[in-house]
Amino acid sequence: MSTAPPTCALCGRPLGTRVEWHHVIPRSEGGTGTVPLHPICHRAIHAAADNAALARAGTLDAIRDLPSLSRFLRWIADKPADFHAPTRHRRDMLQ
């Protein structure tokens, strides 16, 4: 019996060879739990919001609803698991 490959907690695509662990609520804001992410997804989260904003969001669903991440998630949806591209900085994502 085969099991489904583990998936990225942000985009839902299967994870590739590199996995990073993200604190949904940043440790600096009291968070302890982590979720697996693609490196590009992890960088997109931190480019879209600072730790205080991530703590206020509190859940991955709320983080996914950030406008810049909504655009990112539509763009990344059909990319392979190990896809990598430069991550835009927060100031670039607000335009």
C-alpha positions as CSV (number, residue, x, y, z in Angstrom):
1,M,0.0,0.0,0.0
2,S,1.6,3.3,-1.1
3,T,1.1,6.5,0.8
4,A,0.8,10.0,-0.8
5,P,4.0,12.0,-0.7
6,P,4.2,14.7,2.0
7,T,2.9,18.0,0.8
8,C,3.9,21.7,1.4
9,A,1.7,23.2,4.1
10,L,1.4,26.4,2.1
11,C,0.9,25.5,-1.6
12,G,-0.2,21.8,-1.3
13,R,2.3,20.6,-3.9
14,P,4.3,17.5,-3.1
15,L,7.5,18.3,-1.3
16,G,10.8,17.9,-3.2
17,T,14.3,17.0,-2.0
18,R,14.7,20.2,0.1
19,V,12.2,20.8,2.9
20,E,12.2,23.8,5.3
21,W,10.2,24.0,8.6
22,H,8.2,27.2,9.2
23,H,6.8,28.4,12.5
24,V,3.2,29.5,11.6
25,I,3.4,31.8,14.6
26,P,7.0,33.0,14.8
27,R,9.1,31.9,17.8
28,S,9.7,35.5,18.5
29,E,5.9,35.9,19.0
30,G,5.6,32.8,21.2
31,G,4.9,30.1,18.5
32,T,6.2,26.6,18.8
33,G,4.6,24.4,16.1
34,T,6.2,24.0,12.7
35,V,5.0,22.9,9.2
36,P,6.9,21.6,6.2
37,L,7.4,24.0,3.2
38,H,9.2,24.2,0.0
39,P,12.1,26.7,0.3
40,I,10.5,29.0,-2.2
41,C,7.2,29.0,-0.3
42,H,9.0,29.7,3.0
43,R,10.8,32.7,1.4
44,A,7.6,34.0,-0.1
45,I,5.9,34.0,3.3
46,H,8.7,36.0,4.9
47,A,8.9,38.4,1.9
48,A,5.1,39.0,2.2
49,A,4.9,39.7,5.9
50,D,7.0,40.4,9.0
51,N,6.8,38.3,12.1
52,A,4.3,40.6,13.8
53,A,1.9,40.3,10.8
54,L,2.4,36.5,10.7
55,A,1.5,36.3,14.4
56,R,-1.6,38.4,13.9
57,A,-2.6,36.2,11.0
58,G,-2.2,33.1,13.2
59,T,-3.1,30.5,10.7
60,L,-1.9,29.3,7.3
61,D,-5.3,30.0,5.8
62,A,-5.0,33.7,6.9
63,I,-1.5,33.8,5.5
64,R,-2.6,32.4,2.2
65,D,-5.2,35.2,2.0
66,L,-2.5,37.9,1.9
67,P,-2.8,39.5,-1.6
68,S,0.9,38.9,-2.5
69,L,0.7,35.3,-1.4
70,S,-2.5,34.7,-3.3
71,R,-0.7,35.8,-6.5
72,F,2.3,33.7,-5.6
73,L,0.2,30.6,-5.0
74,R,-1.6,30.9,-8.3
75,W,1.9,31.3,-10.0
76,I,3.6,28.4,-8.2
77,A,0.7,25.9,-8.6
78,D,1.9,24.1,-11.7
79,K,5.7,24.2,-10.9
80,P,7.6,21.1,-10.1
81,A,8.4,20.2,-6.5
82,D,12.1,21.4,-6.6
83,F,11.4,24.5,-8.6
84,H,13.4,27.6,-7.5
85,A,13.3,31.2,-8.5
86,P,14.5,34.4,-6.9
87,T,12.1,35.7,-4.3
88,R,10.8,39.2,-4.5
89,H,11.3,41.4,-1.5
90,R,8.3,42.6,0.5
91,R,8.5,46.2,-1.0
92,D,8.4,44.7,-4.5
93,M,5.4,42.5,-3.7
94,L,3.3,45.5,-2.5
95,Q,3.3,47.0,-6.0
